[in-house]
């Protein structure tokens, strides 16, 4: 029989832990079980449709037969609209050749990694975080992990990053962070930027610079007093070293529309464009036209943000308060106050507890299984985002959450916790 062995990359690539968990959830739902599924980093479009004005623009773009190949870097109208959107809302200026459009954020992250990271290069990233481990694997870089702490809202600190900067090619950060829904403070991000600038000033003209990949795909979704900060506004010098990853996916509940953009130094953006053009990972022409037209509708965008953010915030706050009530009642749970994105960081620490059948929950995987089987609660453990196996923290996503299910879910969780001894 011929060998089935494939490339080293293919043979060593780790599958998505979230997809594995999703298979278990689907199996239970197929059997007729009601599952409170808070695992999906996406939206239920029947609950959170894209803005009506945006939908109209997409339909109109197809009616006008915008169905050919777009330019490799994105249509000029969209790059202009993105530049205006970012200037108006973040007060940062980008020229056309500093903007790259693609089919969502993922191909842009991949292109950035490919443009910067050589085999063996150090890549610094925090855990928990989304998919950096896979992108480092793609590029055969050296993984430099920083396991973030609860006392820092699971965001990495300048103090934790500093010892690893020498010789590193890429620092990959995300704020608001997937999976935690937490953000950088102005002070902490400023301190990190100062480290990056100082490190690059030590390097000679013929040395590769240290770049900061700054994923801010959730930056428009902040709640309460939380404020989003970006490296370039805090330290203008960082514009030479920062690649922003951004787009419409989360801002407008438009994950399937597939329009993202990267902002960064022109020479790097040009190399990313070349890589992306070989992948063919362009955003469709019609969606690019529609996004360009919609972003310029300032009042419509403002109205949508007001409604959308209020709906997400209500869900996050109600679940947070429910967890705090369970904590006060003496159960081994906790939650971090919601700050941003569509995620709530929750803790369910049940290792060592005895189930009704007399068996002990010996590790966090068994806790996750118990929550799914007994409470019908599906959430993603931080281990799926690179945290240590004994972490008792989880990501809870409200993108598909029906408000009428919240009290029911919390009651079911309480019932399952009461069964443990």
LINWOGI-V385174 format. One record per residue. RES is the residue in one small letter. OMEGA is omega in whole degrees, -180 to 180 (NA if undefined). Layout:
[[RES OMEGA] [RES OMEGA]]
This chain:
[[x -180] [x -179] [x 177] [x -177] [x 180] [x -177] [x 177] [x 179] [x -178] [x -176] [x -176] [x -179] [x -180] [x 177] [x -179] [x 178] [x -180] [x 178] [x 178] [x 178] [x 179] [x 179] [x 177] [x -180] [x -180] [x 179] [x 180] [x 179] [x 178] [x 178] [x 177] [x 180] [x 171] [x -180] [x 173] [x -170] [x 179] [x -176] [x -165] [x 176] [x -174] [x -178] [x 167] [x -173] [x 174] [x 177] [x -178] [x 176] [x 174] [x 179] [x -177] [x 180] [x 179] [x 178] [x 179] [x 180] [x 179] [x 180] [x -180] [x -180] [x 177] [x 178] [x 178] [x 173] [x 173] [x -172] [x 179] [x 176] [x 171] [x 173] [x -175] [x -179] [x -178] [x -178] [x -176] [x -179] [x -178] [x 179] [x 175] [x -179] [x 178] [x 179] [x -180] [x -180] [x -179] [x 178] [x -176] [x -170] [x 178] [x 178] [x 173] [x -178] [x 175] [x 176] [x -178] [x -177] [x 175] [x -178] [x 177] [x 179] [x 177] [x -178] [x -178] [x -175] [x -173] [x 179] [x 178] [x 175] [x 179] [x -179] [x 178] [x 177] [x -178] [x -178] [x -173] [x -167] [x 172] [x 177] [x 179] [x 179] [x 177] [x 174] [x -178] [x 176] [x 180] [x 166] [x 5] [x 171] [x -173] [x 163] [x 178] [x -180] [x -179] [x -180] [x 175] [x 178] [x 178] [x -174] [x 180] [x 176] [x 176] [x -179] [x 172] [x -174] [x 172] [x 179] [x -175] [x -171] [x 178] [x -177] [x 176] [x -177] [x 178] [x 173] [x 179] [x -180] [x 176] [x -180] [x 179] [x -177] [x -170] [x -176] [x -172] [x -170] [x -176] [x 177] [x -180] [x 178] [x -174] [x 171] [x -175] [x -179] [x -180] [x 177] [x -7] [x -170] [x 165] [x 33] [x -165] [x -175] [x 179] [x -171] [x 173] [x 167] [x 177] [x -177] [x -176] [x 179] [x 177] [x -180] [x 178] [x 178] [x 179] [x 178] [x -179] [x 179] [x -179] [x 180] [x -179] [x 178] [x 176] [x -173] [x 180] [x -178] [x -178] [x 179] [x 175] [x 179] [x 172] [x 180] [x 175] [x 172] [x -174] [x -180] [x -179] [x -175] [x -180] [x -166] [x 180] [x -175] [x 175] [x -171] [x 178] [x -179] [x -179] [x 178] [x 178] [x 177] [x 176] [x -174] [x -172] [x 175] [x -179] [x -178] [x -177] [x 178] [x -177] [x 180] [x 179] [x -170] [x -173] [x 171] [x 176] [x 169] [x -172] [x 179] [x -174] [x -168] [x -176] [x -180] [x -174] [x -179] [x -172] [x -176] [x -178] [x 180] [x 170] [x 172] [x 177] [x 177] [x 171] [x 177] [x -179] [x 180] [x -173] [x -178] [x 179] [x 178] [x 180] [x 178] [x 177] [x 178] [x -180] [x 179] [x -178] [x -179] [x 177] [x 176] [x -177] [x -175] [x 179] [x 168] [x -178] [x -177] [x -177] [x -180] [x 176] [x 178] [x -177] [x -180] [x 178] [x -179] [x -177] [x -178] [x -179] [x -180] [x -170] [x -177] [x 179] [x 178] [x 179] [x 180] [x 180] [x 179] [x -178] [x 180] [x -174] [x -179] [x 179] [x -180] [x 179] [x -178] [x 180] [x -180] [x 180] [x -176] [x -180] [x 179] [x 177] [x -180] [x 177] [x 178] [x 178] [x 177] [x 177] [x 179] [x 179] [x 180] [x 175] [x 179] [x -175] [x 179] [x 177] [x 176] [x 175] [x -179] [x -176] [x 179] [x -170] [x 177] [x -179] [x -172] [x 172] [x 176] [x -179] [x 177] [x 174] [x -170] [x -173] [x -179] [x -179] [x 178] [x -179] [x 179] [x 179] [x 179] [x 178] [x -180] [x -179] [x 171] [x -170] [x 179] [x -174] [x 177] [x 178] [x 175] [x 180] [x 179] [x 179] [x 179] [x 180] [x -175] [x -173] [x -179] [x -175] [x -178] [x 179] [x 179] [x -174] [x 179] [x 178] [x 176] [x 178] [x 180] [x 173] [x 179] [x -177] [x -172] [x -178] [x 179] [x -179] [x -178] [x -175] [x 169] [x 174] [x -177] [x -178] [x -178] [x 178] [x -173] [x 171] [x -176] [x -179] [x 179] [x -171] [x -179] [x 179] [x 179] [x -179] [x 178] [x 179] [x 178] [x 180] [x 180] [x -179] [x 178] [x 180] [x -179] [x -178] [x 177] [x NA]]
